[in-house]
Amino acid sequence: MALDQQTDRPPLRRVVAIANQKGGVGKTTTAINLATALAAVGRSVLLIDLDPQGNASTGLGIGRDRRAKGSYQVLSGMIPAVEAIQASEIPKLFVIPADMHLAGAEVELVSVEEREFQLRAALTTATLDFDYILIDCPPALGFLTLNALCAADSVMVPLQCEFFALEGISHLMKTIERVRRSLNPHLEIQGIVLTMFDGRNNLAGMVADDVRGYFGDKVYQTVIPRNVRMSEAPSHGKPALLYDLRCAGSQAYIRLAGEILKQERSAAA
């Protein structure tokens, strides 16, 4: 499946923050499986786990005994980013893991000058030869997410198809706009991914229609369905694409990766 043609590669390294201040929307699931799908078609991918819960690290098989060097140490300036990178079991997919020490970073770095740029500085000064760097943000709009938004080229927003979805995303969009105005003028919306879609539920269809009506072509055509196999995969330390490639969720993330690659090719044309 490798795509080696020079014309099919993104023009530059792309840093994408995967963010939503609401928990339980499929953010980490999206980070893990999108990273896996991009790696499966030959892209080199670094996934930075910026959530103190460390679920992305767990979902890629990085045990807690292997997290002594991770995103907390990088943000705190203890080690360069390259020293925190670990290989996953997926070829071309690498991880900077996270653990609960990351929860104290906001307090510890409160007096650090330009603390919101700690991650950007770490990525800028390091030689990181990846096509994509995906940042799995915590479910909050605090210091960690702000660091991700300042370091990123774009933001991908997983959005659960439920009643309060639009209310939550409006707050996130206001935050993104404030970051763009004052901290990172190049930040853009990569896209909105509709997640946990249940076609048997009329409300899910109504929410999806409302989101598409409001955000237009910023919403990916691919919709991620509710899927039991995808929910089981993290407990085995595997992305759904390794746990069950044929399940509906895995196939959806493969299609999403295809949309993103097409998006990048169009932007480069």
Summary of the structure (lengths in Angstrom):
residues: 269
radius of gyration: 17.4
end to end distance: 22.8
largest distance: 51.1
contacts: 904
relative contact order: 0.19
helix: 49%
strand: 17%
